[in-house]
Amino acid sequence: MARTKDVMPMTLLASITLAAALAAPALAAPAQQTTEAQVTGETGDELFKTYCASCHGKSAKGDGPIAAHLRSRPPDLTLLAKRAGGKFDADKVYRIIDGRNAVGGHGGPDMPVWGDAFKRSGTTGTEEAVRARIRSLVEHLRSLQVQISRAVPAPGAAEGPAR
């Protein structure tokens, strides 16, 4: 009987340890999903350097190391707002980067479909993580836009030539 009393605490301890080990993955699943949904450590700048700079260049001017080997030169992404009359169209830029819903005349056959690529990319392939990555890229591109200079006429210039 003394031996049974010694075994009881060991059995109880083993049972608790086994239950905890079996429950751990179930408890960790929500945390893992949350981690996957966040794009930790990947700023728009880092994503751009990793996925875009080889074609568009580090400064986004369309002069990346493989740009010359493409059928058409990648656009200067710092001029998106300027070409659109001074407005940066974040929704349009998002759709172009995503690529899963084509934007007529944009993206072209040389542009990868980043929405699909991000979706297949290992642990951060959730749809929420894909959207977060693309939004980070869009905000990075917004930050690179050249400012449209609003030429202020010199004093007296608006009055015309002196007579």
Buried (B, 14 or more C-beta within 10 A) or exposed (E): EEEEEEEEEEEEEEEEEEEEEEEEEEEEEEEEEEEBBBBEEBEBBBBBEEBBBBBBBBEBBBBBEEBEEBEEBBBBBBBBBBEEEEEBBBEBBBBBBBBEEEBEEEBEEBBEBBBEBBBEBEEBEBEBBBBBBBBBBBBBBBEBBEEEEEEEEEEEEEEEEEE
